[in-house]
Amino acid sequence: MDNEFIVGQFEEIEKKVEKLIDVLKSHETTNLELSNKINKLEEELQGKNEVESSYSQERALIRSKIDSLLVRLGDIADAG
């Protein structure tokens, strides 16, 4: 009787361990998917930051050229 009880307990433990292993594998898969998504989003963010930086530099250059032209026009108007 004791042996049957012990065997039954081991079987229950094995079932619980198998369930835990399945849960662990599921979480590992989910973690991998989330890590990949984070990497993708970080790459997208980096690309957007680069575009924004380029846009800001271009805007500053255009502003500088406009200011220079306004100064030249002001000089011409003052001379005339």
GUZA-743803 format. One record per atom (N, C-alpha, C): residue number from 0; residue in three letters; y, z, x. Coordinates in steps of 0.02 Angstrom, whole numbers, plus 50000, padded with zeros to 5 digits. Each point is the difference from the previous one (the first is absolute). Example, Ala and Ser with C-alpha at 12.3 -4.5 7.8 and 13.67 -1.06 7.14 Angstrom:
BEGIN
SITE   num   residuo      yy      zz      xx
SITE     0       ALA   49716   50390   50660
SITE     0       ALA   50059   50000   49955
SITE     0       ALA   50060   50000   50045
SITE     1       SER   50053   49964   49982
SITE     1       SER   50059   50003   50042
SITE     1       SER   50055   50037   49961
//
This chain:
BEGIN
SITE   num   residuo      yy      zz      xx
SITE     0       MET   49940   50000   50041
SITE     0       MET   50060   50000   49959
SITE     0       MET   50062   50000   50043
SITE     1       ASP   50000   50039   50052
SITE     1       ASP   50058   50002   50043
SITE     1       ASP   50012   49933   50035
SITE     2       ASN   49946   49967   50020
SITE     2       ASN   50007   49935   50033
SITE     2       ASN   50031   49949   49954
SITE     3       GLU   49980   49999   49937
SITE     3       GLU   50028   49953   49952
SITE     3       GLU   50075   50014   49990
SITE     4       PHE   50017   50062   49998
SITE     4       PHE   50070   50019   49992
SITE     4       PHE   50041   49977   50061
SITE     5       ILE   49973   50011   50059
SITE     5       ILE   50035   49980   50062
SITE     5       ILE   50006   49924   50003
SITE     6       VAL   49947   49964   49984
SITE     6       VAL   50002   49926   49999
SITE     6       VAL   50052   49976   49951
SITE     7       GLY   50002   50031   49942
SITE     7       GLY   50050   49982   49949
SITE     7       GLY   50071   50012   50025
SITE     8       GLN   50010   50055   50034
SITE     8       GLN   50066   50015   50027
SITE     8       GLN   50021   49947   50052
SITE     9       PHE   49952   49981   50044
SITE     9       PHE   50015   49949   50050
SITE     9       PHE   50017   49933   49967
SITE    10       GLU   49964   49984   49946
SITE    10       GLU   50014   49938   49965
SITE    10       GLU   50070   50002   49970
SITE    11       GLU   50019   50056   49972
SITE    11       GLU   50068   50007   49972
SITE    11       GLU   50052   49993   50056
SITE    12       ILE   49986   50031   50056
SITE    12       ILE   50047   49996   50057
SITE    12       ILE   50005   49928   50023
SITE    13       GLU   49944   49964   50004
SITE    13       GLU   50001   49930   50022
SITE    13       GLU   50042   49958   49951
SITE    14       LYS   49992   50011   49936
SITE    14       LYS   50039   49962   49950
SITE    14       LYS   50075   50014   50008
SITE    15       LYS   50017   50063   50010
SITE    15       LYS   50071   50017   50009
SITE    15       LYS   50028   49971   50064
SITE    16       VAL   49960   50000   50054
SITE    16       VAL   50023   49971   50063
SITE    16       VAL   50009   49924   49992
SITE    17       GLU   49954   49967   49965
SITE    17       GLU   50007   49928   49989
SITE    17       GLU   50063   49985   49960
SITE    18       LYS   50014   50041   49949
SITE    18       LYS   50061   49990   49961
SITE    18       LYS   50062   50009   50044
SITE    19       LEU   49998   50051   50042
SITE    19       LEU   50057   50012   50045
SITE    19       LEU   50009   49942   50049
SITE    20       ILE   49945   49973   50025
SITE    20       ILE   50004   49942   50045
SITE    20       ILE   50030   49940   49964
SITE    21       ASP   49980   49989   49937
SITE    21       ASP   50029   49945   49961
SITE    21       ASP   50074   50010   49989
SITE    22       VAL   50020   50062   49985
SITE    22       VAL   50071   50014   49991
SITE    22       VAL   50038   49988   50065
SITE    23       LEU   49971   50022   50055
SITE    23       LEU   50032   49991   50066
SITE    23       LEU   50009   49926   50015
SITE    24       LYS   49949   49960   49988
SITE    24       LYS   50004   49928   50012
SITE    24       LYS   50054   49968   49956
SITE    25       SER   50003   50023   49939
SITE    25       SER   50051   49974   49953
SITE    25       SER   50070   50017   50026
SITE    26       HIS   50009   50061   50024
SITE    26       HIS   50065   50020   50026
SITE    26       HIS   50017   49963   50064
SITE    27       GLU   49950   49988   50041
SITE    27       GLU   50012   49962   50062
SITE    27       GLU   50023   49929   49984
SITE    28       THR   49968   49970   49950
SITE    28       THR   50020   49932   49979
SITE    28       THR   50071   50000   49973
SITE    29       THR   50015   50049   49958
SITE    29       THR   50068   50006   49972
SITE    29       THR   50051   50011   50056
SITE    30       ASN   49984   50043   50047
SITE    30       ASN   50046   50013   50056
SITE    30       ASN   50012   49937   50041
SITE    31       LEU   49948   49961   50012
SITE    31       LEU   50008   49938   50038
SITE    31       LEU   50044   49951   49962
SITE    32       GLU   49989   49994   49935
SITE    32       GLU   50042   49956   49959
SITE    32       GLU   50073   50022   50001
SITE    33       LEU   50011   50065   49995
SITE    33       LEU   50068   50026   50001
SITE    33       LEU   50033   49991   50069
SITE    34       SER   49961   50008   50052
SITE    34       SER   50027   49989   50068
SITE    34       SER   50021   49928   50009
SITE    35       ASN   49958   49955   49976
SITE    35       ASN   50016   49928   50004
SITE    35       ASN   50063   49985   49960
SITE    36       LYS   50006   50030   49942
SITE    36       LYS   50060   49988   49958
SITE    36       LYS   50062   50028   50035
SITE    37       ILE   49994   50058   50030
SITE    37       ILE   50057   50029   50036
SITE    37       ILE   50021   49955   50057
SITE    38       ASN   49952   49974   50038
SITE    38       ASN   50016   49955   50055
SITE    38       ASN   50035   49937   49975
SITE    39       LYS   49975   49973   49945
SITE    39       LYS   50031   49940   49972
SITE    39       LYS   50072   50014   49978
SITE    40       LEU   50010   50057   49966
SITE    40       LEU   50067   50018   49977
SITE    40       LEU   50047   50013   50058
SITE    41       GLU   49974   50031   50054
SITE    41       GLU   50042   50012   50059
SITE    41       GLU   50021   49934   50032
SITE    42       GLU   49953   49951   50002
SITE    42       GLU   50017   49934   50027
SITE    42       GLU   50053   49966   49957
SITE    43       GLU   49992   50004   49934
SITE    43       GLU   50049   49971   49955
SITE    43       GLU   50069   50033   50009
SITE    44       LEU   50000   50065   50007
SITE    44       LEU   50062   50037   50009
SITE    44       LEU   50033   49980   50065
SITE    45       GLN   49961   49994   50053
SITE    45       GLN   50027   49979   50065
SITE    45       GLN   50032   49931   49995
SITE    46       GLY   49965   49954   49965
SITE    46       GLY   50027   49933   49990
SITE    46       GLY   50065   50001   49962
SITE    47       LYS   50003   50041   49948
SITE    47       LYS   50061   50005   49960
SITE    47       LYS   50057   50031   50041
SITE    48       ASN   49984   50049   50041
SITE    48       ASN   50050   50030   50043
SITE    48       ASN   50028   49949   50050
SITE    49       GLU   49956   49958   50027
SITE    49       GLU   50023   49948   50046
SITE    49       GLU   50045   49950   49965
SITE    50       VAL   49982   49981   49940
SITE    50       VAL   50041   49952   49961
SITE    50       VAL   50068   50032   49985
SITE    51       GLU   49999   50063   49980
SITE    51       GLU   50063   50034   49985
SITE    51       GLU   50044   50006   50062
SITE    52       SER   49970   50015   50056
SITE    52       SER   50038   50005   50062
SITE    52       SER   50030   49932   50019
SITE    53       SER   49960   49948   49993
SITE    53       SER   50025   49933   50014
SITE    53       SER   50057   49982   49953
SITE    54       TYR   49992   50016   49936
SITE    54       TYR   50052   49986   49951
SITE    54       TYR   50064   50038   50018
SITE    55       SER   49994   50063   50020
SITE    55       SER   50059   50039   50018
SITE    55       SER   50035   49971   50061
SITE    56       GLN   49961   49978   50049
SITE    56       GLN   50030   49969   50060
SITE    56       GLN   50036   49935   49982
SITE    57       GLU   49968   49960   49957
SITE    57       GLU   50031   49937   49979
SITE    57       GLU   50064   50014   49960
SITE    58       ARG   49998   50050   49958
SITE    58       ARG   50059   50017   49961
SITE    58       ARG   50057   50024   50045
SITE    59       ALA   49984   50039   50051
SITE    59       ALA   50050   50024   50047
SITE    59       ALA   50030   49942   50039
SITE    60       LEU   49959   49952   50019
SITE    60       LEU   50025   49941   50036
SITE    60       LEU   50046   49959   49955
SITE    61       ILE   49981   49991   49938
SITE    61       ILE   50042   49962   49954
SITE    61       ILE   50066   50036   49989
SITE    62       ARG   49997   50067   49991
SITE    62       ARG   50061   50039   49991
SITE    62       ARG   50046   49993   50061
SITE    63       SER   49971   50001   50059
SITE    63       SER   50039   49993   50062
SITE    63       SER   50034   49931   50003
SITE    64       LYS   49964   49949   49982
SITE    64       LYS   50028   49932   50001
SITE    64       LYS   50056   49994   49948
SITE    65       ILE   49990   50028   49941
SITE    65       ILE   50053   49998   49949
SITE    65       ILE   50062   50037   50024
SITE    66       ASP   49990   50059   50029
SITE    66       ASP   50057   50038   50026
SITE    66       ASP   50037   49960   50054
SITE    67       SER   49963   49967   50043
SITE    67       SER   50030   49960   50053
SITE    67       SER   50041   49942   49970
SITE    68       LEU   49972   49968   49950
SITE    68       LEU   50036   49945   49967
SITE    68       LEU   50063   50025   49964
SITE    69       LEU   49995   50059   49969
SITE    69       LEU   50059   50028   49967
SITE    69       LEU   50055   50016   50050
SITE    70       VAL   49981   50025   50058
SITE    70       VAL   50049   50014   50052
SITE    70       VAL   50032   49936   50023
SITE    71       ARG   49961   49948   50011
SITE    71       ARG   50028   49936   50022
SITE    71       ARG   50047   49971   49946
SITE    72       LEU   49979   50005   49936
SITE    72       LEU   50044   49976   49947
SITE    72       LEU   50065   50041   49997
SITE    73       GLY   49994   50065   50011
SITE    73       GLY   50059   50041   50001
SITE    73       GLY   50046   49981   50057
SITE    74       ASP   49973   49985   50058
SITE    74       ASP   50039   49978   50057
SITE    74       ASP   50036   49934   49985
SITE    75       ILE   49964   49954   49968
SITE    75       ILE   50029   49935   49982
SITE    75       ILE   50057   50010   49950
SITE    76       ALA   49989   50044   49951
SITE    76       ALA   50050   50012   49948
SITE    76       ALA   50061   50032   50031
SITE    77       ASP   49990   50046   50048
SITE    77       ASP   50057   50034   50033
SITE    77       ASP   50039   49951   50044
SITE    78       ALA   49966   49953   50030
SITE    78       ALA   50033   49951   50044
SITE    78       ALA   50039   49949   49960
SITE    79       GLY   49979   49988   49939
SITE    79       GLY   50031   49947   49960
SITE    79       GLY   50056   50023   49961
//
